[in-house]
Amino acid sequence: MEGFRFDLETQVKRRTVEYYYTHVSYFVRWCQNDGKIANPRYVTKRDVQSFLHYIASNPAVVAVGNGTIRKIPRNEASRWHYYIPLKRFFSWSVSEGYLKQNPMDGIVLKRPKLPPIRIHSSKMLPRGV
C-alpha cells in the first residue's frame, strides 16, 4: 500500500492520493475481515465483484462525534467511488510485479449519471429577468 501511495504522489494531487488511498484501504480491510483474504495475491475477480456488491447494498457507518454512529445509505452509484481507485491500484500492482493478473479485468462499470438539475419556475425569478 505504501508503494502505491508513493507512486500516486508523483502523479496526482494530494487530495486525489488521499481519496484513492482511503478507498483502497477500505477494500483491504474488507478483504481481511469480511472477505477472509489474507494475501492480496489471492484476490480474484469474484472477490472484487463481491466487494462492489457489498458497497452498493450496505450502508456506510460513520462516527460523527461523542460516540454517535450514523448510517448513510448507499446505492449502485456508490460502487463507482471504489471502482476507479481499485482499478488503478490493481493496474499498479500488476505493473510492479506483485500480481500476475489484474482481478479487475472484465469488470466494467459505467459512470453513474449525474442527478438532473432542477430548474426553477419563472415565479421564483425576480421581475425583469
N, C-alpha and C positions, 0 to 999 in steps of 0.2 A: 504493500500500500504506500509506503513512504517513497519508493522509487516512482510510482505513478504520480504522486503529488509533486515530486521534484521535476518530473518531465512536464507536467501541466504548467508549472510555474514559469518554465522557459517559453511557453507558447501562448498562454491566455492570461486574462486579467485575474487579479487576486480573488474577486468575488466569484468568478467562474470556477476557479480552483476550489474554493470552499463549497460551492454548490455541487460540483462533481464528487468531491471527496466525501461530503456528508451523505450523499445518496448511495455511493458505492459502499461506504461504511455500514449503512443500514442493511444493505444486501448481505454483507459479510456477517453481521450479527444474526440476521435471519438464517443464514446457512448454518451457523454454529448452533443456534438454539432450535429453531423450528424445522429447518431443512435437514438437520443432522448430518451435515457435510463437514468433516474435519479438515480436509485438504482441498484447497481451491483447484487443484489439478483434476479433481473428480467431478467438477461441476459439469452438468450436461445441459443440453437444450431444454430438456424436460424440467430440470431444476429452475432454470430461468423463467420458463413459462409458468411454473407453479408459483414462483415469487411474484410475477406480474399479476397473476390471478389473485394472490393474497392481497396485494396492494389495492386492487380495484374493489375487493369485496370486504375489507376490514377497515374500520375507522382508525384514524391516526389518534394516538393517545399522547397528549401534551401536558406537561406540568406547567401551570400558569402562575404559581406563586402560593405561598402559605400552605404548601402541600396539596393544593387543589389540582385535580386532574380534569382535563377537558377532552372529550371525544369529538373529533372533527370527521364528519362523513367524507368518504372518498367515492369516486365513480370511475368509469372507464378511462376518462381523460387523465386521471391521476397516474396511470401507468407511464405516460409519456415522460414525466419528470424523472423516472428511474431508467427508462429505456435508453435515452441518449447517453447518460453517464456510464451505464453498464456497457453499452456498445463501444464506447471509447476505451473503457478500462480493459475489456477483453481483447480488443484490437491491439492495445499496448502490450498486454500480456503475451500475445502471440508473437509480436514483433521483437519482444525482449527474450523470447525463448522459454518463457515459463509454461506456456501451453502449446501443444502441437496443433490443436484445432480450436477455433473460436466457437464457443457454445451459442453465440448469438446468430451464427449463420442460419439462415432460413427463418428467423423471427423478424417479421416486418410489421411495424405499426405505422398507421397513418397519423400524421399530426392532427390533434383534435381541432375541431372548428372553434373559432373564437365566438363568444356569445354575441348575439346580434346587438347592434347599437340601438338604443331606444330613442326614437325621435319624439321630441316634444311637440305638442299641438300648437297651433297659432294662438290659442287662447293664453298660453303661457308666456308668449313673447310680448315685450312692450310695444306700444304703438309706434308705427313708423319703421319697423324692422321687417 
